[in-house]
Amino acid sequence: MKKNLLLLALAGTIGAGSLGAQTLPEGMTALLPAGVTVNLDQNKKFYAQKNLCVAGSPEKGYYAFFQATDADHGEELWITDGTPAGTRMVKDINPGVATSNIQYLTRFNDKVVFGANDGEYGTELWISDGTEEGTHMVMDIHELESSNPIGFQQLDENHMVFFATNMDSENASTNQQWLWITDGTEEGTRLVKEVDCNFPGQEEGDNRWGANMRVGRKVFFKAEESDKTGVTHGVELWVTDGTEEGTYMVKDINTEKNASKDDGSTNGPALAHMQNFYNEKLFFKAWSLESGNEPWAYDLKTGECYEIFNTQDIVNEAGIGVGGGVTMVGEPYKGMICFRANDGIHGAELGWTNCEKGNFGFWDIYSEEPSQEKNSYPDTGVVFDDLYIFCAADGFDANMPNNHGGELRCFDGEKVWLQNDFAAGTLCNWVKEPLVVGGSMYWWCEQGIDGTNATKTKLCRLDAYDQMPVIVSDFDPNGDLVYCLRNLNGDLLFTSGATGNLYCYHYRQPNYDPTKNPDVMEVVFDPNNPASVETVVSESSDKGNGIVTVTPNPVVDSFRINLGLQAETVTLHNVAGALAKSVDTPEDNTVSVDGLSSGLYILTVKAGDKTFNGKVIVK
């Protein structure tokens, strides 16, 4: 295991097609061979047309799928396990130098689904398990043209919903995309309902949440009735459980009359920024005649759709509500959702809610008077070190002692404070694509920390909330153009527009504790079980189901057993049943996996009169 880590460290040079050979930081590896260029969209939207998509399972491991081009092939499907040797083209879907135009790669358990053009059938629904023989067209949905499948969203453990055009919808007046479902087979792919789905629809800023969202085993999406039934409500919130009878409009949120029609039709509520709230509720932004743009929620248990809070409870001269707006929505944190809001008094600042009616909190970061004209513009954050960490500005006047420009901020559920003045003075860091991987927080800085291109769009890392961040990448003095940050088995996967290459960064901080900032790789569909992943065997673990994923740490290759009592014996058996390791009374309940080969092991822990079982995956 240590030898493998050494090889990673020594392999660090930027490949051909980049800026030439350069030494990379220890643990960073350029993955693409000479003459290959990665093709990815520069954002973190889950529905990016050219996506970097991680798929897999705890038993099989995880891989990343992407689009790349070389001299002999057009843009085709590629895969990587995070090593140069494990990076290859999956299949030449459109043979020769022609491109298959891979679109909207989306995880479907340990496979990916996507749209592709093989040169014969047009752009249709495809699936891949990462092998050439396991990559094929699922169904020719549109027999004469392209169905252009889009908006993929996994519904449950075995089904994916998406939007596509067939012959009937093409003949409709607006060339509509209707709702479909698939299990990955032709016989399991069918039309759910003739409802015109709007995707990607309205996106604001660098919103990373799309126009549809799974909550539990239902998918919420933007749609309007097809022209065959008559448009009456505009683009509103819909929901599906995969059946025609279970697919319907949730609520006519915007009741404002459509002035262009005389049939009583109403306008849509400009839906955006959907987020899964602990598999219990859907959080989203919507516009209503009474309140304007405000935060809304749908409760899965009660079936109620409601406005959470009217942040600006006033109306204009026309009697229309003046909304506070909702953008830059973060992941759930301590039972709340954080987002950019405006209460009409303090400007665009940090707001939060627990998604219950009437619940709304607010923190004025840029608090100078007049406050309404002083906006901190908080961006999307992530949960790190049990804090919600995000980027916002507290002022740009060098004469003001508390002005630090756009920097990382920490929120503990009650108060906000400056993480560090990383870009000194009033210069701005402006954190983009924040992501927690392998116990550290990563991002790329939009403006650079020294006011020049020398640090612009470079990869940055934070090892603890109270430490100074560091710059990791150094590809180009004019900016590295780092983007598409992803978690691959606890390692950071990303690309650089400056080099056209794809990189894997294996790093673990010296005091890395996988229980503190766990890498969440699996999707949980149970609405009664918030998304989580076991990183240690504990008393709360389901017997036989506790999973420990051990990613090699340059400092310590080990895992900790968190039982609240001393483990007496710990055994690891391989999948064939052979004993691989046995430890008696491990010190600090910590077990080393140094010397074990990569793979799956069955874990048994005996402590007193109790026995705990689980799995250990060594990577």
N, C-alpha and C positions, 0 to 999 in steps of 0.2 A: 504493500500500500504506500509506503513512504517512497519507494522507488518510482511509482507512478506519479506521485506529486512532484518529484524532482524532474521527471521528464516534462511535465507540464510547464515548470518554471523555465526549462532550457529551450523549449520550443517556441519561445516568444519572439517572432519576427513578423512584421507585416508582409503579407504575400504580394505576389505580382498583381498588377492592375491597380495598385495603390500608389502611395507616394514613394515607394522604394523601401528597401529593407531598413527597418528601425527596430531597436530593442524595445520590447514591451515590458511592462511591470511584471514582477514575479507573480505567477499564477494566471496570467493572461495569455490566451492563445488565439491566433488568427486561424479560422477554420476553413476558408475556401482555398482551393488550389489555384495555381496561376491561371489567369485567363477567365475566371468566373466572377461575375458581378451579381450581387444580391439586389433584388427589386422589392422594396418595402415602402409603405406609406409612412410619412413622418408624423405620426401621432399615436396615441394609445387607445383610440377608439376600438372597442372590441369587434367592431364590424368594419374595420379598415379594409378597403378593397384589396390591397396588397399586404396581407397580414403575416406576422410571425406568430405561429400558433403552436403551443405546447400541448401535447396529448400523451396519454399513457395510463398506467395503473401502478399501484404499489408493488404488485407481483411482477409485472413486466418491465418496470422502469418507465422513464419518460423521455420523449423525443420532441424535437421542434421541427415543424414543417414550414417551408418558406418557398418563395419563388426566386429563381436565379437564371442567368443567361451565360452561355459560353459560346465559343466560336462555331461549334458544330450543331448547336441546338438553340432554338429560340427560348423564350421564357417558359420554363418547365418547373415541375414540382421536385423539390429537394428535401432532404431530411438530415438532421444531425443529432448525435448523442452528446455533443459538447467537445468532441475530439476531432482533429483533422482526419484521422483514419475512419471515423464513423460519420463523415460528412460526404454525401453522395447524391446524385440525381436518382429519384425514385423511378421515374418512367418518362420516356419521350412520348407524351400524349399526342401531340401533333408532330408527326415524324419529320426529321430533318431540321432545317434552320427556321421553319415556321414556328410561331408561338402558339401555345395553348391558352394563353391569357388566363391563368389561374386567378380566380376572384373569390374573396370572402372566405378564406380558410377558417374553419370553425371546428373546435374540438367536439367529437362525439365519442365519449368514453376513451378507449385506446386507439381510436381512429380519427380521421378528419373528413368532413364533407366540404364541398366547394363547387363552384361553377367552373367549367372548363370547355374549350372548343378543340375537338380532335380533328377538325378540318372536314368532317363529313356530316355531323349532326348539329352543328352550331353549338352555342353555349348551353350546356345542359348540366344536370345534377350528377356529380361524381363523388366517389368515396375512396379512401386509401387507408391501408393498415401499415404503410411504410415499405411494402414490398412491391415489386413490379407486377407480380401475379395477383396481388391483392388490391390493385388500383384499377378501377373500372367505372364506366358510366352506370349509374343506377337505373336511370329511365330516360327515354326520349320523350319528355313531357309535351313539347311542341313539335308535332310531326313535320311541319313545313318550315318553321323558322326557329329562332332560339327562344327558350323559355326564360333565360336570364335569371336563374334562381338567386335569391338574395334574402337577407334578414334571418339567417339561420339562428335558431335558439332551441337548445335541448329542453324538452318538455318534462321528461321523466327518465328513468334509468334506461329505457329502450327506444325512445322516440324523439325525433327532431321535427320541429315545425319550421316552415319557411314560406316565402312568397315567390310565386312564379306566374308566367304568362303561358296559357295554352291557346288552342285555336279559338275556343269560345270567348275567352277574355280579350283576345286580339281583335275580335270582331265587335267588341263593345266600343263605345264612343271614345274612350280615353285609353285604350290599350292597357287594361288594368292588370295588376298582379294580385292573384287570389291566394288564399291561405291553403297550404298543402301540409301533409305530414308524411314522414318516412321512418322506417326502422332500419334503413340501409339496404333493403332489397327492393327489386322491382315490384314484386307482389305485395309488399308492405308499404308502397308509396301511393297515395291517393289524394284527391281533392277533398278538403274539409268543408269549405264554404265559399260561395261566390261573394266575397266581400273584398272591396278594393283596399289593399294594404298600402300604407304610405311608409316607405323606407328608402334611404335613411331619414328622410323627412327633415324637419327643422333641427339644426344643430347650432348651438351658440358657443362662441369662443372655442376653447379646446376641451369642451365637454367630453369626457371619456365614456360616458354612459349613452347608449344608443336609444333608438326609438322603440325598442321592445325590451322586455325584461321578464325573466322567470322568477316566480315566487312560489315556493313549494312545488307542486306539480301542476301549476297553471302558468300560462304565458300571457302577458299583457302587451298590447300593441296598438298602434295608431291606424285607424281605418275609417272608411265611410261606406255606406251601402253602395253596391255596384249600380251602374247606370241601368241595369236590367230591372232593378227594383225601385229606382228613383232615389235621388240624393235628397235627404231631408234634414240631416243633422250636422253636416260638415264632417271634418276629420276629428273624431272623438276617440275616447278610450274604449277599447274592446278587450275581451278576455276569451281564452280558449282552453279547454281541457283535452283537445284532440278530437272531439266529436262535433258533429254539426249542431246538435241540440245544446251542447255546452259552449258554443261560440256565439257571443252576443255583445251588444253595446252595453257598457257598464252604466253610463250616465250621460245625459245631454248636458254637459257642463256649461257650455256657452249657449245661451238662449237668445243671443242677439240675432235679429232678423237679417238674412242675406239680402242686401239691397239689389243685387243683380238678378234676383229671382222673385217671382210673384206667387209662388206656390206654398209659402209658409216655411221655406227652408231656413235653417239657422247656420251661423258661421261656426268654425271649429275653434277650440280653446288654445291653440298653439302649444300642444303638449311637448314636453321635453324633460330631460334630466331624470329619467326613471332610475330608481335604486331599490334593490331588495333589502328590506328592513327585517333581518333575522328570520326570514322565511315566514313571517307573520303578517306583514303589511307591505304594500307598494307605496313608495314615496315618489312624488313627481311634481312638476310645475305645470300649472294650468291657468288660463285666462278666463275670467268670468265677467259678465256685464256689471255685476255688483261690486267686485273687488279688484279687478285687473289681474295682473300676474302675481300669484301667491302660491305657497306650498299646499299641496293636497295629499291625501292618503286614501288607500283602499284597504279595508280590513278583511283578511281572508276568512276569519272565523265568523264575522257577522254579515259579511257581504255589503257593508256600508261604504260608500264613497263620499268623502267630505273635505271641505276646506279646513286645513289645520288652524291657520291663524291669518287674520287680515293685518299685515304688518303696517300698512298705511290706511287707517280707517277713515278715509276721506273720499269725496267724489269731485269730479271737475264740473265745469259749468254746464256740460251736457248731461250730468247725472250719472256718468260712468266712473266706476271705481278706479282710483289711482293705485296701482299695485306696487309693492316693494321689490318684486322680482325674485327669482331663484336661479342662480347659476353656480358653477363650480361645486357640485355636490360631492362630498367625501364618502368614505365607507363608514358603516355603523361604528360608533364608539361609545362605550358605557351607556348603552340604551338610548342613544340619540343619533341624529343625523346632523352634520355640520355643513353649512353652505354659505355662499355670498348672498347677503340680504341688505335691504335698505328700509329702515323704519321711518323715513321721512324727516328725521331729526339729525342723525349722525352720519349720513352718507352710506356708501357701499361698504359694509363691515361684516364681521363674522356673526352669523346667526346659527341657532341650533334648536332642535325640537325632538321630543320623544314620540312624535307622530300621533299624539292624542289631541283631541279638540281643545283649542285654547292654549296649548303649550308652546311657548316661544321664548328663547333666551337670546341675548345680544351682548356683544362686547365691542366697544368703540376703540379700535387700535390707533387710528390717526385722529387724535382727540383735540387738536388745535381748533380754535374758533376762527371763522364760523364752521362748525363741525360738518354740516351738511355738504359743504363744498370741499371738505377734506376726506377723500376716500382712500381706504387702505387696499381695496380690491383684493381680498384674500382669494388665493387659488386653491384648487383641490389638494387635500392633504391625505396622509396615511396614518395608521396607528403604529407607533413605534415606541418601545420602552414604556408601554402603558400610558402613552400620551398621544393626543392628536397633534401631529406636526404638519405645518402648512406654511406657505409663503404669503407675506403681506407687507405693505409699506407703512411706515409711521412718520413719513415726512422726508423732504428733499432739501431743506434749508440747512446749509452747513453752519449757520449761526445759531441754530437751535440745538441745545445739548442732547435732546432726546430724539433727534432725527437720524435714522440709520438707513433710509432707502428701503428697497424690497429685500427682505431677509426671511429666514426660517423663524417661525413662531411656535411656541409650545402652548397647548391648551389641555388642562387637567379636568375639565368638566365644570370648572367654576371661574378660572381666571386665565389670562393670556400673558405670556412674557416672551422676550427676545431670546432665541436660542443662542446666537452668536452674530456679531457683526462681521460676517465672513467677507463681504465686499466692504472694505473699510470706509468709514465716513458715511456719506449719503449715496455712495455707489450701490448698484443693485445686483443681487444674485439672481433673482427671479427663477425659482425652482420649477422645473418641468418634468413630467413623468415620474413623480416620486414612487418608489417601490422598495419594499423590504425583502431582502434576499439573504439567506445564510446568516441571519442575526445582525445585518447592517442595513442602513438605509441608503439608497442610491437615487441620483437624479442627474439631469444635465442642466447647466446654468445658461439661461437664455441670453443674458447680456454680458456675462463675464464678470469676474470679481475685481478687476483692476481698471476697468474702463476702456480696455483695448481688446482687440481680437485675440490676443494671446491666450486668454482664458475663456473665450466665448465658446458656447456649446460643447464644453468638455464634460466628461464623466466625473461626478463628485461622489464622495462617500462619507457617511457619518456612522461611527461605531457605537456611540452612546449619546443620549440626548444632551448631556452636559459637556461634550467634547467639541473641539474645533473640527469642522469638516476638512477634508483633504481632497485635492484634485488627483484623479487616478489616471486619466488618459492624456496623451500628448502626441497627437498624430500630425497636426498641421498648425503652423503659427497663425494662420488666418481663420482658425476655428475648426474643431473636430467634427461638428455636425453629428454628434451622437444622438441616437433616437432608438425607438422600439426596444425598451428595456423589458426583459422577461425573466421569470424564474424557471430554471431548468435544473431540477434535482438539487436545489439549494445553491446552485451557481448562477451567476448573472450572465444572461445572453443579451447581446446588443449589436447594433450595427453602427457604422460611421459613413455619412455621406461624403466625407473627405477622402476615404479610401475605397469605398464600395465593397468592403469586406464585412464578414460576420465574426464576432468575437465571443469567446467564453472566458469569464473571469472567475477563477476559483480562489476564494479568499474566506478565511475565518479569523475573526479577531482573537487575540490571545485568550481573552476571558469569555469566549463564545459559550453561551448557554442556550441550547435549542428549545428550552421550555419558556424562555423569556420572550423571544420573537420567533415563533414557530413558522416554518414554511408550509403554507396551506396549498396542497396540490389537488385535493379532491373536492368535487361538488357534492353537497348534501341536499337532497330533495325533500326530506321529511320536514313538514312545516312545524312539527313539535320539537325539532332538533336543530338549533342554530348551527350554521356551518362552522366546523372546527376540525382539528386533526390532533390525534394523540402523538405526542413526541416522547413521552416517557410512559412506562407502565405504572399505573397508579391504582389506588383502591377504587376509584370511580370508573376505571376502564371496564368495559364489558368483557367478561371472562372469555378468553379465546379470541378476542377481537382487538386487543390493544396492539397498536402498530408503532414501532419505533423505527424511524428512518435515520440512519447514521451516515452522514456525508463526511468523508475524510477531512479532518481539521489539521492544518499544518502544525498546530501546537499539540493537540490532544485528540487522538482517535478513540472516542469513548462515548458512552451514554450513561445517564443517571436514572436510577430507579427511585421514584418518588412515592414512597409508601407510608412515610411517617413512622416507620420502624425498620430495624436492621434486617436486611436480606441475609438469610443463612446460607443458601446455595443458589447459584445462578447457572443455568445450563443453556447452551445453544446447540441445536441439532440442525443439520442441513435437511433439504427437502426429501432426501433419500432415507432419513432417519438416523444417520450416523452422527455420533457426538463430535462436535467441532470445538467446543470450549466449555470448561467447567470452572467456576470460581466459588470458593467458600468465603463467606463473610467479607464481601468486597468493601474496601475502605471507602467511606463516604458514600456507600451504595453506588459507586461508579465502576463500570465495567469497561475495560479496554477491548477494542476489536482489532487492535494492531496484529497483523499476521493473518487475519481472516481474508479470504478471497471475496470478491464482489459476489453478491447474490442474496437469496432469501434464506433466513434461519428461523426455526421455531424456538421461541423463548419460554423458559419455565423458571419462575421465581418462587422459592419457598421461604416464608417468613413466619416463624412461630407455627401455629396450627393452620395457616392459610397458604394457599397456592394460587399464583397468578400466572396466566398464560398470555402470550402475545406473539408478535412477529418482529423480527429485526431485518431491515434491508440495508445492507452495506453497499455503498457505491464508491 
